[in-house]
């Protein structure tokens, strides 16, 4: 591991694991979508490879093969890759305490 990789890894709030899952990236209230492949993910986000990120807004929803959907925000992008930070939805028990 290089020094730059070590510094980046330390900034992550959640450990990531490698994966290879297909995902549908929904936006425009579900009216538009892109297909992608999740290369690594954590509780807090995912790295997604796609054909092109052109036209993809910052607010998206990732829908996984098993039907699980996670809303998120694109926090990093290149032409063919995005980094998505999942929106953490408070649990019902935490919401009941408010």
C-alpha positions in Angstrom: 0.0 0.0 0.0 1.3 3.4 -0.9 1.3 6.3 1.5 -1.5 8.0 -0.6 -3.6 4.9 -0.3 -3.0 4.7 3.4 -4.1 8.4 3.9 -7.2 7.9 1.8 -8.1 4.7 3.7 -7.8 6.4 7.1 -10.4 9.1 6.0 -13.1 6.5 5.4 -15.6 6.2 8.1 -16.5 2.6 7.2 -14.3 -0.3 6.0 -14.9 -1.3 2.3 -15.0 -4.7 0.8 -14.5 -5.7 -2.8 -17.6 -6.9 -4.7 -18.9 -7.4 -8.2 -22.6 -6.7 -8.3 -24.8 -5.2 -10.9 -26.8 -2.2 -9.9 -29.4 0.1 -11.5 -28.8 3.8 -10.8 -32.2 5.6 -10.7 -32.7 9.3 -10.9 -35.4 11.9 -12.0 -37.8 10.3 -9.5 -37.2 6.9 -11.0 -38.0 8.0 -14.6 -34.3 7.6 -15.8 -31.7 5.0 -15.0 -28.2 3.8 -15.8 -26.8 0.3 -15.4 -23.5 -0.1 -13.4 -21.3 -2.5 -11.6 -20.4 -2.0 -7.9 -16.7 -2.7 -7.5 -16.4 -2.0 -3.7 -18.8 -0.9 -1.0 -19.2 -0.3 2.6 -22.1 0.6 5.0 -21.5 4.2 3.9 -21.1 4.1 0.2 -20.1 2.4 -3.0 -17.7 2.7 -6.0 -19.7 2.1 -9.2 -18.3 1.6 -12.7 -20.6 2.7 -15.6 -20.5 3.3 -19.3 -20.6 7.1 -18.8 -21.4 9.4 -15.9 -22.4 12.2 -18.3 -25.9 13.4 -17.5 -26.0 11.7 -14.1 -27.2 14.1 -11.3 -25.7 14.1 -7.8 -28.8 12.6 -6.1 -29.3 9.0 -7.1 -30.8 5.7 -5.8 -28.9 2.5 -6.2 -31.1 -0.6 -6.7 -29.2 -3.9 -6.2 -29.9 -7.3 -7.7 -31.7 -8.4 -4.6 -34.1 -5.5 -4.8 -32.5 -3.5 -2.0 -32.5 0.2 -2.7 -30.2 2.8 -1.2 -30.5 6.5 -1.8 -27.3 8.4 -2.1 -25.3 11.3 -3.3 -22.5 11.2 -5.9 -19.4 12.6 -4.1 -16.8 11.6 -6.7 -16.9 11.1 -10.4 -14.8 10.4 -13.5 -16.2 9.7 -17.0 -16.8 6.0 -16.2 -16.8 5.8 -12.4 -18.8 7.3 -9.5 -18.4 7.3 -5.7 -21.7 7.3 -4.0 -22.2 8.2 -0.3 -25.4 6.5 1.0 -27.9 8.6 2.8 -28.1 7.2 6.3 -31.8 6.7 7.1 -32.4 6.9 10.9 -33.8 3.7 12.4 -37.4 3.8 13.8 -36.1 3.4 17.4 -33.8 6.4 16.9 -36.6 8.5 15.4 -38.9 7.6 18.3 -36.5 9.1 20.7 -36.7 12.6 19.1 
